[in-house]
Amino acid sequence: MMKEFWEERYKNEEFAYGVKPNQFFEDTIAKYNLKGSILLPAEGEGRNAVFAAKKGLNVTCFDISNQGKLKALKLAELNNVNINYLVGEFSQISFRENSFDVIVLIYAHFPPNLKSEYHQRITKYLKKGGLLILEGFSKEQLKINAEYKIDLGPKNSEMLFSLDEIEQDFSALEVVVLEHEEIELNEGAYHKGKASVIRFIGKK
């Protein structure tokens, strides 16, 4: 069901979330001058992966959508960079522990029954001293959607984030940044409007 949803969303020529990187991710890459290998789960159409590659990082990413991969590779080609893009469910894809210098979860909302397990597994793929960067919708987003008559993020509150939950899921990491922010999203056709987000940077 989820695969069909994303194939449909990504099939058009226009990029659903634009081609520019997420602002928090871009700022974090610059602030910490991040280098080395980077993993981007649920990477969709590749805007963040291509940005990371342009910054000289060695990029691996994955998603369940074939359409997402096609568009990501097209974007990479337009920008003269290479990315390693895998297609499959998280449960089908695995990496060696301590493989990546940076792991990035940008609006990567997993099913409620798998969310914590996936977060903990992702942590194992991070090298000692590596950073995990996350931005996603908070549980407050449902109220904002109703109030402003917008349609942002998953409709199931259990797929959304809270500060406590993120702290718990990533308890193996040292908290560098953990904050709840209200921002104005402007990322393509599907990320427009007032957003309540959780931002997290954790260090292994």
N, C-alpha and C positions, 0 to 999 in steps of 0.2 A: 504493500500500500504506500509506504513512504517513498519507495523507489519510484513508483509511478508519478507521485506528486512532484518529485524533483526533476524527473525527465521532462514532464510537461512544462514546468517553470523555466527550465533552461533551454528549451528547444527553439525559442525565437532568436532571431539574429541579435537583437538588443540584449545587452548584459543586464540581468535582473537587478543586480546590486552595484552596477556601474563598474568601471575599470580602475578606479583609484583605490589605493589601500585604505583600510580602516584607520581612522585618525589616531586612536590610542595605540595601535600596533606601530604605525609609522613613527609616532613620537617616542615610543619605547625603544625601537631599533636605534634611533638617533641618540637618545639620552644615554643608553648603556653601550653604544658603539658595538653592537652585537655582530659576531663573526662565527664562522664554522658551519656546522650542519644544523638544518632546521626542519622540523616536522610540522605539517599543517593538516590535522584531521578535518573532515567535513569541509573541504576547501572549495567546493562548488566550481565556479567559473574562473578561479585562479587569480583574482586581483591581488590578493596578499602574497601568494606564492611568487608571482611575477615580480612584484615589488622587491621581495626578499632576494630574488635572483639578481635583480638589477643592483642591489646593494652588495653583491659579492658572496652571498650565502649559498651553501650547497643545499638545494631544496628537494625534499621529498614530501609529497602530499597525497591524500586519498579522499574519495567520496564514493557514494553508492551510485552516482549518476554518470552514465556514459556521455550524455549530452554535456554535462559539466566538464568532463575531461576534454572533449572535442574543442569546446570554447576556450578552455584554459591553455591548451596547446597552441591554438590560433593566436591568443593574446601573447603567449611567450614568443612565438615566431615574429609577431609584429614588433616586439621589443628586443629581438635578437638575443634572447636568453634561453637556457635549457632548464626544464624542471622534470623531475621524475614523478609521474602521476599514476597512481594505482587506482583501480576501480574494484570496490567490494565493500561488504559490511565490515564493521569494526571487528566483529567476531572472526572474520575470515582472514584478517590481515594482522600480522605480528612482526615485531622487530626485536633485535637483540636488546637486552637491558643495557643501560648506560650508552646508548648509541648517538644521542643528539645533544647539541649545545643549547638549543632553543626549541621549545614546543609551543605552538600557538593555537588557541581555541577561540575563534572569533564567531560568535553566534552559533556555536556548535551545541545544539540542544538535543540531547539523546533521550530515548524512551525512559520513563521513570524507573522501570524495573532494572535498567542497565546503567543508569547515569553514574551512580557512585562507583560501581565496579569499573566502568570505563575510565573514570577520572583517576582511580587508583592505579589502574594498569598503565595509563599514559605516563604517570609519574615515574614508573620503573624504567621507561625508555630514556629518561633524562640523565645526562652525565652529572657527576658530582660537580657542583659549582654552576651548573646550567640553570637557565631561567625558563619558567612557564609563564606565558602571557595569556590572560583570558579577558574577554569582554562578552557579556551576554545579557539578555533581558532579565530583570528581577521580577519577582512575583507581583510587584506593584503595577506592572505593565497592563494587566487586565483592567484595573480601575481606570488607568489613563486612557486606554482604548475606548472604554465606555464613555468617559467624560468628554473626550475630544472627538469621538466618532471616527477613530482611526483603526487600522487593522495591522498591528505590528506584533510579530513573534507568535510562538505556539499558543494555542487556546487552552491547553491543559496546564494548570498552575504547577503541577508536579514536574513539568519539564523546565520550568523557570527556576531562577536562582535566588538564594538568600545569602547574606553574609555568613551566617552560622554554618549553613550547608557547605559552602565553598571551603570555609576554614576546616571543617570536619573531613571533607573528601580529600583535601590536599594537606592533611596534617603532617605528612612526611616532609613537607617543604617549609622553609623559613619564610614568613610573610614579609615581603618588601613593600607591597601596596595592597590594600584591601579596602575598597570604598564603594559606596552606593551613591550614584550620581543621576541627576536628571539632565539630559542633553537633548539637543535638536539633531536628529539624524537626517542626513541627506546623502544616501548611498543608493543611487539608482531608483527604479520605480517602486521597489518593495520595502525600502527602508527610508521612509520619509515621515517626519513628524516628531512629536515629543516622545522621548524614550526614557524609561527608568532602567538603568543598567548597573550591573555589578562589574567592577574592574578589579582584577587580581594579578599581581606579579609575585610568584613564589620562587625561591632559590633552593636548590638541592644541596 
